[in-house]
Amino acid sequence: MSSAAISSKPKPKPLPFVYTFSFGAFAGCTELMLLFPLDTVKTRMQLNTGKSQFGMIGMLKDIVAKEGVGRLYRGILAPFAMEAPKRATKFAANAFWGDVFTKKSTIPMTQSISILTGCAAGATESFLVTPFELVKIRLQDKASTFTGPLDVIKKTLARSGPLGLYVGMEATFWRHVSWNGGYFGSIFQIRSLLPKAESKSGELFNNFLSGSVGGAIGTVLNTPFDVVKSRIQLHGTGEWAFPALVRVVKEEGVGALYKGFTPKVLRLAPGGGVLLLVVEALTTITRNHLGPPYV
């Protein structure tokens, strides 16, 4: 078959929204169950405003020794309730904005458009996740006295009203814009650099590798915003993200903006690979099942 014939082959029809939403939800819950303890360690390291006493392994051991293994999963109900709509929104919004920016594929996807699409998806996602993130952070804090997610919500509403659940919204916005832009933009570039897969296992490997690298790059970009978001949400200060970044640098040094980076990247790099792997695998299976015009 000539290259002209290949290039003229029509692009498969996008899957209905319900499939995109469901695949993102399933992928997110899978990643969360596997890697949540790393998130707890990351949060504890970020909330420490003094000189860190522990590295990642030391913090993990300290939590288990003093508080028990179960403490590593404290606060998981909030992100678990959030994970399905969050990850579903991530991939569904990325697909939606991709259609918008490429005018439903009449404009070729480029890395610039891929980054823009990811940023828009992250912005969309941030509005959904802020209250869940606030509940999670307040439960993960070492000094937390809340009995559970509903207790956090009840006391936050009593003290600050409904808007109290959206403390840290702006920092969350920048955290998700930067991660998604780095993640989806990197995936586009890495896929173009990898040799074309000659088998199904090769395709799965390429998806996992590109997703993992994308997750690592997204984590490098968004960790400073994640640090200030965690602190703003814990203390309910309502501080803006960029002044908070400047304050942290002045008081603790530039390195403080990357507190918790190791457990965070160890979660989100392979986690990004798991997300893409699961979504792409489910998408391929569903397209083959539905047949034309989806394949």
DAGI-V361601 format. One record per backbone hydrogen bond with DSSP energy under -1.0 kcal/mol. NH is the residue of the N-H (numbers start at 1). CO is the residue of the C=O. E is the energy in kcal/mol with one decimal. If there is no record, write none. Layout:
NH_CO_E + NH_CO_E
This chain:
6_2_-2.0 + 7_3_-2.7 + 8_4_-1.5 + 9_6_-1.2 + 13_293_-2.9 + 19_16_-1.2 + 20_16_-1.5 + 21_17_-3.0 + 22_18_-2.0 + 23_19_-2.7 + 24_20_-2.0 + 25_21_-2.0 + 26_22_-2.5 + 27_23_-2.4 + 28_24_-2.2 + 29_25_-2.2 + 30_26_-1.9 + 31_27_-2.2 + 32_28_-2.3 + 33_29_-2.2 + 34_30_-1.4 + 35_31_-1.8 + 36_32_-1.6 + 39_36_-1.2 + 40_36_-1.6 + 41_37_-2.1 + 42_38_-2.4 + 43_39_-2.5 + 44_40_-2.2 + 45_41_-2.1 + 46_42_-2.1 + 47_43_-2.1 + 59_55_-2.8 + 60_56_-2.4 + 61_57_-2.6 + 62_58_-2.4 + 63_59_-2.4 + 64_60_-2.1 + 65_61_-2.8 + 66_62_-2.4 + 67_63_-2.5 + 68_64_-1.1 + 71_68_-1.2 + 72_69_-1.8 + 73_70_-1.6 + 74_71_-1.3 + 76_73_-1.9 + 79_75_-1.0 + 80_76_-2.5 + 81_77_-2.5 + 82_78_-1.9 + 83_79_-3.0 + 86_82_-3.2 + 87_83_-2.8 + 88_84_-2.2 + 89_85_-2.5 + 90_86_-2.5 + 91_87_-2.2 + 92_88_-2.7 + 93_89_-3.2 + 94_90_-1.9 + 95_91_-2.1 + 96_92_-2.6 + 97_93_-3.2 + 98_94_-1.9 + 99_95_-1.9 + 100_96_-1.9 + 101_97_-2.9 + 102_98_-1.8 + 104_99_-3.2 + 106_102_-1.1 + 107_102_-2.4 + 114_110_-2.4 + 115_111_-2.6 + 116_112_-2.4 + 117_113_-2.7 + 118_114_-2.3 + 119_115_-2.6 + 120_116_-2.2 + 121_117_-2.3 + 122_118_-2.6 + 123_119_-2.4 + 124_120_-2.1 + 125_121_-2.5 + 126_122_-2.1 + 129_125_-1.7 + 130_126_-1.4 + 133_129_-2.7 + 134_130_-2.3 + 135_131_-2.0 + 136_132_-2.4 + 137_133_-2.7 + 138_134_-2.0 + 139_135_-1.3 + 140_136_-2.1 + 141_137_-1.4 + 144_141_-1.6 + 152_148_-1.8 + 153_149_-2.3 + 154_150_-2.8 + 155_151_-2.4 + 156_152_-2.3 + 157_153_-2.6 + 158_154_-2.1 + 159_155_-1.8 + 160_156_-3.1 + 161_157_-1.7 + 164_161_-1.8 + 165_162_-1.5 + 166_163_-1.7 + 167_164_-1.1 + 169_166_-1.7 + 172_168_-2.5 + 173_169_-2.4 + 174_170_-2.0 + 175_171_-2.2 + 176_172_-2.4 + 177_173_-2.5 + 178_174_-2.2 + 179_175_-1.8 + 180_176_-2.4 + 181_177_-2.0 + 182_178_-2.0 + 183_179_-2.9 + 184_180_-2.5 + 185_181_-1.6 + 186_182_-1.8 + 187_183_-2.2 + 188_184_-1.8 + 189_185_-1.6 + 190_186_-3.2 + 191_187_-2.4 + 192_188_-1.3 + 193_189_-1.0 + 194_190_-1.9 + 203_199_-2.0 + 204_200_-2.3 + 205_201_-2.3 + 206_202_-2.3 + 207_203_-2.1 + 208_204_-2.5 + 209_205_-2.9 + 210_206_-2.6 + 211_207_-2.2 + 212_208_-2.4 + 213_209_-2.5 + 214_210_-2.2 + 215_211_-2.3 + 216_212_-2.1 + 217_213_-2.5 + 218_214_-2.6 + 219_215_-1.8 + 220_216_-2.1 + 221_217_-1.9 + 222_218_-2.0 + 223_219_-1.7 + 226_222_-2.1 + 227_223_-2.5 + 228_224_-1.9 + 229_225_-2.2 + 230_226_-2.4 + 231_227_-1.7 + 232_228_-2.6 + 233_229_-2.6 + 234_230_-1.9 + 235_231_-2.2 + 236_232_-1.6 + 244_240_-1.7 + 245_241_-2.2 + 246_242_-2.1 + 247_243_-2.3 + 248_244_-2.4 + 249_245_-2.1 + 250_246_-2.3 + 251_247_-2.5 + 252_248_-3.1 + 253_249_-1.4 + 256_253_-1.2 + 257_254_-1.9 + 258_255_-1.8 + 259_256_-1.5 + 261_258_-1.9 + 264_260_-1.8 + 265_261_-3.2 + 266_262_-2.3 + 267_263_-1.2 + 268_264_-3.1 + 269_265_-2.4 + 271_267_-1.7 + 272_268_-1.9 + 273_269_-1.5 + 274_270_-2.9 + 275_271_-2.7 + 276_272_-2.2 + 277_273_-2.8 + 278_274_-2.7 + 279_275_-2.4 + 280_276_-2.8 + 281_277_-2.3 + 282_278_-2.6 + 283_279_-2.3 + 284_280_-2.5 + 285_281_-2.3 + 286_282_-2.3 + 287_283_-2.6 + 288_284_-2.4 + 289_285_-1.9 + 290_286_-2.7 + 291_287_-2.4 + 294_291_-2.3
